[in-house]
Amino acid sequence: MNPLVTAAVWLALGLLASAALRRRTARLVAVVPLVGAGLTLLVARSSTVAVPLGGLDAITGLDRAGQGVLVAAGLSMTLVILLQPSIDVSVGRTIGIVGAAATIAMASSDPLVTALALTAAVATLVLRWIGQSPGRATLAAGRVTGTGTAALIAASPLLPLAGFTTGDRPIVVGALLATGVAALLAVYPLGGWAAGIMASLRPLDIAPWLILLVPVVLLIGERIPGGVLGDGSPVFEHVLLVVGLGSAVWGGIWAVRGPAAMRYGRVFMADIALCIAAVEGAPVSPALSGALIIVMTHLTVAPILLRSADAGLLWPRRVAWALLSGVPPAPTFWGRLLLLEALAAGNVGSTIAAVIAMAAIFIAAVLACSTRARLRPASGWSRRLPDLAAWLLIAVGIAIGLAPHSVSAFVFGG
């Protein structure tokens, strides 16, 4: 099956769900990412990685890692929907478009196709955010993410760089690519635009960016080979190293000091910032493995922690925070250890910044575990099913911590 067929199904189901479903059947929106994840398993795997800046071969197919990311993200998005206290069916349209765009971006080797797919996803998200909560935060999100996708589009006519690895051209391309990746992952400016929307939007409105788009952009960023950029390689790597570490420290500190409702979002952004800093700024072998373990952990606990604290799941939430704390055998311990190992191979400053960020994340997780919430009374299946689903997710998270490399190899290949 061609990835374009999978993308078309994502889009069609999303549009159909938002048009046909009503309040009583709103949870059927979960069918959109569930079917998308299932079809991704049927897509023919490519024998080569889709490098988004060189081949100009358009849709070349999904490799094993791309399939793993999209399947895991689709299943996580399904559980996010099922565990929400209430559902707005119009989110189905957004999920369908973002899922389709993520599939195309992950399967494409043409830099322009990749950039246009990400632009479609970002435009859909921003328009929904502004429609749900018009204000400075959502407008800032639109400006920054729009700048990021514009930078990727601007870089695409200059690619591939065959025969132009020296001079001004590779430097310009490296700067544009770094700007695009940093903006879409919210590591520029220090997570500011993402922190703003987390304070003004419901978790279900943020989830398509957090779950479906961020892992894809992170993997695309990793696939930009520094050697091909020539003189632009130091620009690309150093920019993402500096802004990544800066955003990780900033996000970790505000996860401790900021409102409890925004704590998970801050921790998520700090972890992603550490991942992009290590993968791009310190490109040694442990970095990608650590980043994939971190991503897989967040895709596992996000359905629990994106549910409001007063809506139940008190003990699953506490265990989920323990999995994010970095205390062994939590999966984040192994993931952050591999990231730290990669950063330590660079310079002392990077190591110190990473340790500060990781320490702040640990403190934030401890504070979250000790938070008491006023729970809404619930009985019968309305309470038991979410609890059962949450504990199954916790079991998956524990399994990742006990066998991180085996589980990540099973999901992402390698």
N, C-alpha and C positions, 0 to 999 in steps of 0.2 A: 504494500500500500504506500502511495506517495504521501509525504508530509503535507502537501497541499490539500489532499483529501481530508486529513485529520484537522487541519486548520479550518477548512470549510465546514466541517461538522461542529467544531467549537462555535464558530460564528452563527451557524443556522440554529443550533440549539439555544444559544444565548438569546438571540432575537425572538425565537418562538416562546421561550420561557417568560421573558418580560412582557410579551403581548398576550399570552393565553392564560397564565396562572393568575390566581386570585388569592386573597388573604388566607383562606382556609387551606389552600394547596401550595402555599408559598415555599415550603421546605423542599418541594420537588425541584427547585432551582439547583439543588445539590446534584441532580442528574447531569448538569452541564459539565462540571469538572470531572465527575466520575466517568462518564462516557469518553471524555477527552483523554483521560489517563488510560482507559482501556484500549482505545484505538492507537495510542502512542506505542503500546506494546506490540501492535501488529505492523508498525511501520518498518519497512526493510532497513536494516542497519547499513550504514556506509562503512567501507573499510578504511576510510581516511577521515581525519578530523576536519570539520568545516572551519577553516581559518578565515575570519571575516575581514580580510584586507588584501587577499592576494589572488584568488583563482579566477574571479569574474565568471564563475560557472553557475551562478544563480542557485537553485535549490538542489543541493547534492545529496541530501539525506541526513538522517540523524545517526550519530555514532553512539556508542554504548553509554558514555557519560551524559550526552544530551538526552537520550531516552530516560536514563535514571532520574535526572533532574526534573524533567517534565512529568513523569509518572508520579514521583514523590510529591511534587508541588500540586498536581491535580488531586491526589488523594487527601493531602492536607487541607486543600481548599474545600473539598467535600465535607470533611469533618468540621471545619470552621462553621460552615453553613448549618449543619445539623445540630451543633451545640449552641447556636445563638438563641437567646430567649425570644427574639422576634425577627422576622425576615421582611425586607422590602423587595418585592419581586423585580423591581426595575434594575436591581443589581445584576440580574442575569445577563442583561445586555452588556454590561461592563465586563463581566467575567468571560463571556464568550469572545468579545473582541480582544481582550488582553491575552487570553489563552491562545487564540489563533495567531496573534502577532508574535507571541513568545515561541510558538512552534516554528513559524517561518524564520524568525531571527536565528534560532538555534540550528536550523538546517541549512542556512544560506552561507555560501562563500563569497557572494557578491557584496561588497561594502555598502553599496547604495541600497540594495534590497534589505540588508540588515538594518540600516539606519531608518529607512522608511517604515519598516515593521515596528521598530521601537517608537517612532514618532506617532504612529497610529495608536499604539497602546497608551502612550503618555497623554496624548490629546484626549482620548476617551476618559481616562482617569481624571485629568484636570477639569474637564467640563463637568463631570459628575460632582467633583469636590466643590467647585464654585457654585453649582446649582444647589447642592445640599447646604452649604454654609458659606455664602459670599462674604468675603472680608480680606484683610491684609494677609492672613496666613495662607489661604488657598490661592490668592493672586500671586503671592511670592513663590508658592510651589509651581505655579504655571510658568512664571518667568524663568526660574532656575532650570527646571526640567526641559522647558522649551529651548533654552540656551544650550543645554546638553545635546539634545537631538539635532539642533541646528549645527553644532560643531561636528557631529558625526557625519551629517549630510555634506558639510563643507569639505571634510577630509576625503570623501569618497571619490571625487573626480581626480584626486592626486594619487590614487592607489590603482594598481600595485606600484611599488617603488623600484621596480627592476631597472637598474642602470642609474638610479638617482639616490643612492644611499649616502651621498655626501652633499654638503652645501646647505642652503636654506630650506629647500623643499622638505627633507625628512624632519627637520626641526619643527617646521610649521605643522606637519602631519602629526608628529608626536604630541605637540601641545594641544591640538584639536582633539585627538583621541583621548588624552588624559582628561581634558575638560568634559567631554561627553560622558565617560565612565564615572567620573567623580560626581557629576551633577545627578545622574540617574540613580546612583547608589546613596545619595544624600551625604556623602563625605565632604561635599562642598555646598555651602560654607559651614563647616563644622556641624552638619546635621540640622542646621537651622530650619530649613523649609519643612522637613519631615516632622520635626518636633512641633512646629506650628499646627500642622494638620492633625496630629495626634491629640492635641488639646481641643480641637473644635469639631472633629468628626467621630462617627461611631466606628467601632472596630471592624464591622463588616465592610465599611466603605474603604478602609485602609488595607484590608487583607489582600485584594488583588495585586496591589503594588508590592506589599511585603512578601507575599507567598509566591505569586506567579511570576513577577517581573524581576525582583532583586536577584534570586539565584541564577536566572538566565543571564542577566547583565554581568554578574560576577564571573560566570564561566566564559562568557564572550571576552571579557577583559583579560582573562588568563590565556586565551588563545591568540592574543596579539603578540606574536613572537618578536622579542626585542631585536634579535639579529637582523630581521628584515627591515627594521626602521633605520638602521645605520646610525647616522649622527643624531637621529631623533630618539634613540633608545634611552640615553641618560635623562632627557627631558621627560619622557613618558614615565619612566620608573621612579625618578626622584620626586616628581610632582605627586604621584599617587602614594609614595612612601610618606612624604611629609604631611599631606592633607589627611591621609588615612590614619596615621598615628595621632595627629592633632585632634581629629574627630573622635577617635577611640577614647582618648583621655577626657575630652570635653563631655562626651556622652556618658562615660563612666561616672564622672563627678556629678553630673546632673541626674543620673539615675539614683544617686544617694541623696542629693539635696532636693530634688524636684518632687512634684506631686506623685502620690502613689499610683494614680490612674495612668500616668505616663511612664511608669518605671519599666514595664516590659519593652515598650517601644525604644526607650533610651538604651537598654541593655542590648536589644537586637541591633541597633545602629552601631553601638560600640563594637560588637562582635564582627559585624560585616566590615567595619572600618579596619579592624585588625586583620581580617582576611585579605582585603584588597592591598593593604600595606605590605603584608608578608608575601603574597603571591606575586605582586608586581615589583615591589621595591627590593625584595630579597629572594629572587627566583632560584631557590634551591629545592631539592626534591621533597622535603617534608611539608613545604608550604601548601601545596594543593591538597594533599591528603588531610592536613589539619583543617583547611577551609571546608572541605566536603563533609567532614565529621561535624563541624560547627553548623553548617547549613542543614544537615540531616537532623540534628538535634532540635534546631528551631522549628523545622517543619513538623516535628513530632509534638512539641509542646505548645506551639502557637494556637491550635484549636482550643486548648484549655485556657491559656493566659490571655487570649483575645476575647474571652467571655468575661463580662463584668464581674467584679469581685462579690457583689451582693446578689448574684444570681445562682449561687450554689457552687458545688465542686471545691469546697474549702480544702479538704485534705489532698485531693489530686493537685490542686494549685500549689500547695506547699511542697509536695514531692517534685512537681515540675520545676519549681524554683531551685530545689536542691540539685536537680539535674543540670541547671544552668550555673550553679555556684562555682564549679571548677574543682570541687573536692572529690578526690577519687573514691569510688570508681565511676563517677559521673562522666558521661561522654565528653563534656566540655573540658574536662581535665586533659584528656588525651589530645583533643583538638587544639587547645591553647598551648599545650606543651610543644606540639609540632610547629605551631606558628612561632613560638618563642625561639625554638631551635633554629628556625630559618632566619629570623631577625637577628639572632645572636651571631650568625655567620657574617653579618654586615658590619655594624659598628656598635659601640657601647651606648650611644645616645638612643638608638632605636630600641635596644634592649630595655633601657630604663623606662622609656615612655610606655612600652608594652607592659612592663610589670606594673606600673602605676595604673594603667587602664584595667588590667586584670584584677588588681587588688580592689579597685573601686567597684567592679562588677560583682566581686565576691561579697563586699559589704552590702551592696544593693540587694543581692539575693537573700542574704541573712535578714535584712530588714523586711523584705517581702514575706519571708517564711513566718515572721513573728507578727504580721499584721492580722488583726481580727476584723472580720466582716460581719455585718448584719445580714443574715440570710433570709430570703423570702421563704415562707412555709410552702412545702410542696409534698405531694404524696403520690403513691401509685407509680405507674409507668412514666409519668412526666418527670419524676425524679430519678428513677432507677436506670432508665436508658442512658441519659447523659453521664451518670456515674459510671456505668459499665463501660461506655465508650472511653471515658477519661482514664479509667484504670487500665484498659487495654493499651492506650497510648503510653501510659507510664511504663507498662511492661516492655513496650518496644524501646522506649528510651533507656531502660535498664539494660536491655539486651545490647544496645549500641555501646553502652559503657563497658560491658563485660567483654565484648569482642568487636572493638571499633573497626579494626582493619578488615576483618572478615565481613562484617555487615556492609561497610562502605564498598568493598570489592563486589559484593553481591548486587548492590544497587547501581553502582556507577561503572562496574567493570574494572579491569586492571589487575 
